[in-house]
């Protein structure tokens, strides 16, 4: 349990979700952490896409679209989670 607490405190910046009316307790906290983890996963996916683009086969026969799929998926996940965090903070009035 200490590893989970250490990882949550050290890796996820500012992941103390604002209480939403009608959604208090552990549900709000788990949902808030989930959104921050989605942002981290999206950033990881975008970074992996950049890595795949750097090491991909640049010849005409290579699969040139795959790195862009990774980058696009990662950026979409970051935008989705960021907009949900913004919407939920707006509902909570913070």
Order of alpha helices (4+ residues) and beta strands (2+ residues): alpha-alpha-alpha
